[in-house]
Amino acid sequence: MRWDKAANAAAIELGESTGPRRGLPVEDDNGDVVAVLHFSPDGDLVEVQLLDAEVQMPKVFRD
């Protein structure tokens, strides 16, 4: 997992992609984008990006 504190975003790598990734935004009930799911050209989920990571990440990962 990578956490960019300045951008307040975290990325959880689940696999590798040999080509361009396709991102699928995930919105909360208010329509705000809270995460982006990144897929390989083959359709495999390869990364989860959390926006507003300070709020979304468990405390154990923020310390």
N, CA, C and O atoms as CSV, one atom per row, in Angstrom:
chain,resi,resn,atom,element,x,y,z
A,1,MET,N,N,0.835,-1.165,0.000
A,1,MET,CA,C,0.000,0.000,0.000
A,1,MET,C,C,0.889,1.241,0.000
A,1,MET,O,O,1.901,1.296,0.699
A,2,ARG,N,N,0.504,2.209,-0.775
A,2,ARG,CA,C,1.189,3.511,-0.796
A,2,ARG,C,C,0.213,4.571,-0.316
A,2,ARG,O,O,-0.970,4.544,-0.656
A,3,TRP,N,N,0.722,5.505,0.480
A,3,TRP,CA,C,-0.111,6.596,0.958
A,3,TRP,C,C,0.617,7.895,0.714
A,3,TRP,O,O,1.711,8.115,1.232
A,4,ASP,N,N,0.002,8.754,-0.078
A,4,ASP,CA,C,0.542,10.084,-0.342
A,4,ASP,C,C,-0.201,11.042,0.581
A,4,ASP,O,O,-1.322,11.461,0.295
A,5,LYS,N,N,0.452,11.383,1.707
A,5,LYS,CA,C,-0.211,12.226,2.701
A,5,LYS,C,C,-0.536,13.607,2.148
A,5,LYS,O,O,-1.570,14.182,2.489
A,6,ALA,N,N,0.332,14.144,1.302
A,6,ALA,CA,C,0.097,15.481,0.739
A,6,ALA,C,C,-1.154,15.491,-0.144
A,6,ALA,O,O,-1.914,16.460,-0.136
A,7,ALA,N,N,-1.363,14.431,-0.892
A,7,ALA,CA,C,-2.539,14.329,-1.763
A,7,ALA,C,C,-3.734,13.711,-1.033
A,7,ALA,O,O,-4.855,13.720,-1.543
A,8,ASN,N,N,-3.479,13.168,0.182
A,8,ASN,CA,C,-4.499,12.488,0.965
A,8,ASN,C,C,-5.152,11.368,0.159
A,8,ASN,O,O,-6.375,11.227,0.136
A,9,ALA,N,N,-4.304,10.574,-0.502
A,9,ALA,CA,C,-4.779,9.445,-1.308
A,9,ALA,C,C,-3.903,8.231,-1.024
A,9,ALA,O,O,-2.704,8.359,-0.773
A,10,ALA,N,N,-4.512,7.063,-1.068
A,10,ALA,CA,C,-3.791,5.814,-0.855
A,10,ALA,C,C,-4.081,4.874,-2.015
A,10,ALA,O,O,-5.162,4.907,-2.603
A,11,ALA,N,N,-3.109,4.043,-2.333
A,11,ALA,CA,C,-3.282,3.070,-3.409
A,11,ALA,C,C,-2.919,1.686,-2.887
A,11,ALA,O,O,-1.871,1.493,-2.272
A,12,ILE,N,N,-3.792,0.740,-3.140
A,12,ILE,CA,C,-3.573,-0.645,-2.757
A,12,ILE,C,C,-3.399,-1.440,-4.041
A,12,ILE,O,O,-4.342,-1.601,-4.815
A,13,GLU,N,N,-2.185,-1.935,-4.260
A,13,GLU,CA,C,-1.882,-2.707,-5.470
A,13,GLU,C,C,-2.342,-4.150,-5.280
A,13,GLU,O,O,-2.032,-4.781,-4.270
A,14,LEU,N,N,-3.074,-4.660,-6.248
A,14,LEU,CA,C,-3.568,-6.029,-6.200
A,14,LEU,C,C,-2.981,-6.901,-7.303
A,14,LEU,O,O,-3.145,-8.121,-7.289
A,15,GLY,N,N,-2.308,-6.286,-8.241
A,15,GLY,CA,C,-1.743,-7.021,-9.361
A,15,GLY,C,C,-0.980,-6.080,-10.260
A,15,GLY,O,O,-0.798,-4.906,-9.938
A,16,GLU,N,N,-0.531,-6.601,-11.395
A,16,GLU,CA,C,0.234,-5.810,-12.349
A,16,GLU,C,C,-0.529,-5.704,-13.656
A,16,GLU,O,O,-1.350,-6.554,-13.999
A,17,SER,N,N,-0.230,-4.635,-14.370
A,17,SER,CA,C,-0.854,-4.419,-15.671
A,17,SER,C,C,0.235,-4.155,-16.697
A,17,SER,O,O,1.123,-3.334,-16.471
A,18,THR,N,N,0.168,-4.843,-17.812
A,18,THR,CA,C,1.165,-4.655,-18.864
A,18,THR,C,C,0.751,-3.583,-19.856
A,18,THR,O,O,1.529,-3.209,-20.733
A,19,GLY,N,N,-0.448,-3.099,-19.722
A,19,GLY,CA,C,-0.934,-2.075,-20.637
A,19,GLY,C,C,-1.617,-0.969,-19.872
A,19,GLY,O,O,-1.555,-0.920,-18.644
A,20,PRO,N,N,-2.268,-0.083,-20.598
A,20,PRO,CA,C,-2.954,1.031,-19.933
A,20,PRO,C,C,-4.098,0.529,-19.047
A,20,PRO,O,O,-4.831,-0.394,-19.403
A,21,ARG,N,N,-4.221,1.163,-17.899
A,21,ARG,CA,C,-5.283,0.794,-16.960
A,21,ARG,C,C,-6.541,1.611,-17.246
A,21,ARG,O,O,-6.481,2.745,-17.722
A,22,ARG,N,N,-7.658,1.007,-16.945
A,22,ARG,CA,C,-8.948,1.688,-17.056
A,22,ARG,C,C,-9.435,1.960,-15.648
A,22,ARG,O,O,-9.468,1.050,-14.819
A,23,GLY,N,N,-9.818,3.207,-15.361
A,23,GLY,CA,C,-10.279,3.579,-14.027
A,23,GLY,C,C,-11.792,3.687,-13.967
A,23,GLY,O,O,-12.429,4.222,-14.874
A,24,LEU,N,N,-12.351,3.176,-12.893
A,24,LEU,CA,C,-13.788,3.249,-12.663
A,24,LEU,C,C,-14.013,3.993,-11.347
A,24,LEU,O,O,-13.719,3.449,-10.283
A,25,PRO,N,N,-14.528,5.227,-11.394
A,25,PRO,CA,C,-14.768,5.986,-10.166
A,25,PRO,C,C,-15.885,5.353,-9.323
A,25,PRO,O,O,-16.861,4.825,-9.857
A,26,VAL,N,N,-15.721,5.419,-8.006
A,26,VAL,CA,C,-16.732,4.957,-7.058
A,26,VAL,C,C,-17.219,6.184,-6.298
A,26,VAL,O,O,-16.418,6.913,-5.714
A,27,GLU,N,N,-18.519,6.414,-6.304
A,27,GLU,CA,C,-19.092,7.595,-5.660
A,27,GLU,C,C,-19.844,7.220,-4.386
A,27,GLU,O,O,-20.383,6.120,-4.265
A,28,ASP,N,N,-19.869,8.161,-3.437
A,28,ASP,CA,C,-20.673,7.968,-2.238
A,28,ASP,C,C,-22.105,8.422,-2.523
A,28,ASP,O,O,-22.438,8.772,-3.655
A,29,ASP,N,N,-22.937,8.412,-1.501
A,29,ASP,CA,C,-24.349,8.770,-1.678
A,29,ASP,C,C,-24.552,10.218,-2.115
A,29,ASP,O,O,-25.600,10.564,-2.660
A,30,ASN,N,N,-23.542,11.070,-1.874
A,30,ASN,CA,C,-23.632,12.478,-2.265
A,30,ASN,C,C,-23.104,12.737,-3.669
A,30,ASN,O,O,-23.146,13.869,-4.150
A,31,GLY,N,N,-22.610,11.699,-4.325
A,31,GLY,CA,C,-22.066,11.852,-5.671
A,31,GLY,C,C,-20.599,12.236,-5.697
A,31,GLY,O,O,-20.053,12.518,-6.763
A,32,ASP,N,N,-19.942,12.251,-4.523
A,32,ASP,CA,C,-18.513,12.553,-4.462
A,32,ASP,C,C,-17.709,11.292,-4.758
A,32,ASP,O,O,-18.042,10.211,-4.272
A,33,VAL,N,N,-16.657,11.427,-5.553
A,33,VAL,CA,C,-15.791,10.289,-5.848
A,33,VAL,C,C,-14.944,10.006,-4.616
A,33,VAL,O,O,-14.216,10.880,-4.144
A,34,VAL,N,N,-15.039,8.775,-4.088
A,34,VAL,CA,C,-14.309,8.395,-2.880
A,34,VAL,C,C,-13.218,7.367,-3.159
A,34,VAL,O,O,-12.338,7.138,-2.329
A,35,ALA,N,N,-13.286,6.756,-4.328
A,35,ALA,CA,C,-12.294,5.740,-4.699
A,35,ALA,C,C,-12.295,5.587,-6.212
A,35,ALA,O,O,-13.231,5.985,-6.905
A,36,VAL,N,N,-11.218,5.000,-6.693
A,36,VAL,CA,C,-11.130,4.657,-8.114
A,36,VAL,C,C,-10.609,3.227,-8.198
A,36,VAL,O,O,-9.569,2.899,-7.628
A,37,LEU,N,N,-11.340,2.386,-8.911
A,37,LEU,CA,C,-10.906,1.011,-9.162
A,37,LEU,C,C,-10.187,0.999,-10.503
A,37,LEU,O,O,-10.717,1.492,-11.499
A,38,HIS,N,N,-8.989,0.443,-10.533
A,38,HIS,CA,C,-8.199,0.398,-11.762
A,38,HIS,C,C,-8.133,-1.042,-12.269
A,38,HIS,O,O,-7.813,-1.967,-11.522
A,39,PHE,N,N,-8.440,-1.206,-13.545
A,39,PHE,CA,C,-8.479,-2.518,-14.174
A,39,PHE,C,C,-7.436,-2.621,-15.282
A,39,PHE,O,O,-7.153,-1.643,-15.974
A,40,SER,N,N,-6.868,-3.815,-15.442
A,40,SER,CA,C,-5.938,-4.079,-16.534
A,40,SER,C,C,-6.720,-4.163,-17.837
A,40,SER,O,O,-7.950,-4.216,-17.817
A,41,PRO,N,N,-6.018,-4.175,-18.975
A,41,PRO,CA,C,-6.719,-4.344,-20.257
A,41,PRO,C,C,-7.518,-5.648,-20.332
A,41,PRO,O,O,-8.477,-5.751,-21.096
A,42,ASP,N,N,-7.111,-6.652,-19.524
A,42,ASP,CA,C,-7.821,-7.937,-19.512
A,42,ASP,C,C,-9.029,-7.934,-18.587
A,42,ASP,O,O,-9.767,-8.918,-18.531
A,43,GLY,N,N,-9.241,-6.832,-17.856
A,43,GLY,CA,C,-10.390,-6.733,-16.967
A,43,GLY,C,C,-10.116,-7.134,-15.530
A,43,GLY,O,O,-11.042,-7.191,-14.720
A,44,ASP,N,N,-8.846,-7.416,-15.191
A,44,ASP,CA,C,-8.498,-7.774,-13.817
A,44,ASP,C,C,-8.374,-6.515,-12.963
A,44,ASP,O,O,-7.818,-5.511,-13.409
A,45,LEU,N,N,-8.891,-6.567,-11.737
A,45,LEU,CA,C,-8.736,-5.464,-10.793
A,45,LEU,C,C,-7.293,-5.465,-10.308
A,45,LEU,O,O,-6.839,-6.435,-9.702
A,46,VAL,N,N,-6.566,-4.367,-10.577
A,46,VAL,CA,C,-5.139,-4.326,-10.232
A,46,VAL,C,C,-4.792,-3.279,-9.181
A,46,VAL,O,O,-3.700,-3.314,-8.614
A,47,GLU,N,N,-5.714,-2.339,-8.910
A,47,GLU,CA,C,-5.425,-1.322,-7.903
A,47,GLU,C,C,-6.722,-0.699,-7.408
A,47,GLU,O,O,-7.673,-0.503,-8.165
A,48,VAL,N,N,-6.730,-0.395,-6.110
A,48,VAL,CA,C,-7.816,0.378,-5.509
A,48,VAL,C,C,-7.184,1.655,-4.979
A,48,VAL,O,O,-6.261,1.616,-4.165
A,49,GLN,N,N,-7.684,2.771,-5.442
A,49,GLN,CA,C,-7.174,4.071,-5.000
A,49,GLN,C,C,-8.234,4.698,-4.106
A,49,GLN,O,O,-9.378,4.885,-4.521
A,50,LEU,N,N,-7.843,5.022,-2.867
A,50,LEU,CA,C,-8.750,5.656,-1.915
A,50,LEU,C,C,-8.486,7.143,-1.869
A,50,LEU,O,O,-7.355,7.568,-1.632
A,51,LEU,N,N,-9.511,7.931,-2.091
A,51,LEU,CA,C,-9.397,9.371,-1.964
A,51,LEU,C,C,-9.879,9.741,-0.566
A,51,LEU,O,O,-10.671,9.007,0.024
A,52,ASP,N,N,-9.416,10.859,-0.030
A,52,ASP,CA,C,-9.695,11.221,1.360
A,52,ASP,C,C,-9.283,10.061,2.264
A,52,ASP,O,O,-10.043,9.607,3.120
A,53,ALA,N,N,-8.055,9.602,2.042
A,53,ALA,CA,C,-7.548,8.409,2.711
A,53,ALA,C,C,-7.506,8.539,4.229
A,53,ALA,O,O,-7.683,7.546,4.934
A,54,GLU,N,N,-7.279,9.729,4.738
A,54,GLU,CA,C,-7.246,9.901,6.194
A,54,GLU,C,C,-8.549,9.460,6.842
A,54,GLU,O,O,-8.550,8.986,7.978
A,55,VAL,N,N,-9.645,9.612,6.136
A,55,VAL,CA,C,-10.946,9.226,6.657
A,55,VAL,C,C,-11.230,7.753,6.361
A,55,VAL,O,O,-11.792,7.053,7.203
A,56,GLN,N,N,-10.849,7.279,5.181
A,56,GLN,CA,C,-11.237,5.940,4.740
A,56,GLN,C,C,-10.324,4.821,5.213
A,56,GLN,O,O,-10.782,3.695,5.410
A,57,MET,N,N,-9.045,5.109,5.399
A,57,MET,CA,C,-8.112,4.052,5.797
A,57,MET,C,C,-8.252,3.729,7.277
A,57,MET,O,O,-8.454,4.631,8.090
A,58,PRO,N,N,-8.148,2.461,7.635
A,58,PRO,CA,C,-8.139,2.114,9.051
A,58,PRO,C,C,-6.950,2.785,9.754
A,58,PRO,O,O,-5.904,3.005,9.143
A,59,LYS,N,N,-7.119,3.102,11.022
A,59,LYS,CA,C,-6.100,3.813,11.790
A,59,LYS,C,C,-4.758,3.088,11.771
A,59,LYS,O,O,-3.709,3.732,11.730
A,60,VAL,N,N,-4.778,1.777,11.799
A,60,VAL,CA,C,-3.540,1.003,11.828
A,60,VAL,C,C,-2.653,1.312,10.609
A,60,VAL,O,O,-1.429,1.221,10.705
A,61,PHE,N,N,-3.244,1.671,9.483
A,61,PHE,CA,C,-2.479,1.988,8.283
A,61,PHE,C,C,-2.017,3.441,8.245
A,61,PHE,O,O,-1.115,3.786,7.482
A,62,ARG,N,N,-2.626,4.288,9.060
A,62,ARG,CA,C,-2.279,5.709,9.069
A,62,ARG,C,C,-1.147,6.030,10.017
A,62,ARG,O,O,-0.548,7.100,9.918
A,63,ASP,N,N,-0.841,5.139,10.925
A,63,ASP,CA,C,0.220,5.410,11.911
A,63,ASP,C,C,1.595,5.066,11.386
A,63,ASP,O,O,2.587,5.237,12.095
